[in-house]
Amino acid sequence: MTMTALRGWDGLLAVLRWTSMAVLMFMMVSICYDAIMRYAFAAPTSWSLEINSFLLVYLAVIGAAEAQRHDAHIRITFFKDKLSPRVRAAIDLATGLLGVVFCTILVWRGAIMALQALEYGERVSSSLGTPMAYPYALLPIGFAALGLQFLIDALASVPRLVRDHHEEDAIHG
């Protein structure tokens, strides 16, 4: 069951990774198109800035889970590398659990924002008039994915913590 769930999670992250790449390609093309229209023809688009602003939020929140999965966030590990494996595993467990708590709060508050925007019909005051519920919905979706990855990381640190504890007992025993 666990391996099936992790394969499913890997598949979901692969879909999010490919959609992020497609979003990035679209952003590149649309921003170039807008720049050409603006400076060469003095006819800027009315939609490019708004859509690309929302897509930038998509890239930031959806890509966070993938970055966490690959341990690709920027960090300073000078002191952590000097600690014993057991202490590092304990720190990883604490970090994972704190990440889950943080993401849970952001999912909760982001969902409230998205639902209120939907309920009150909030829209961007632009020519497109995009409903704000859509960009707001990216927050709970992205932070739910990040929180799940933090939980997976925390659970993965438990066997290292237990294994290192037994190894220390054998050494000091």
Secondary structure, DSSP 8 states (H G I E B T S, - for coil): -HHHHHHHHHHHHHHHHHHHHHHHHHHHHHHHHHHHHHHHHS---SSHHHHHHHHHHHHHHHHHHHHHHTT-S----TTGGGS-HHHHHHHHHHHHHHHHHHHHHHHHHHHHHHHHHHHHT-B-SSSS--BTHHHHHHHHHHHHHHHHHHHHHHHHHHHHHHHHHHHHHHHH-
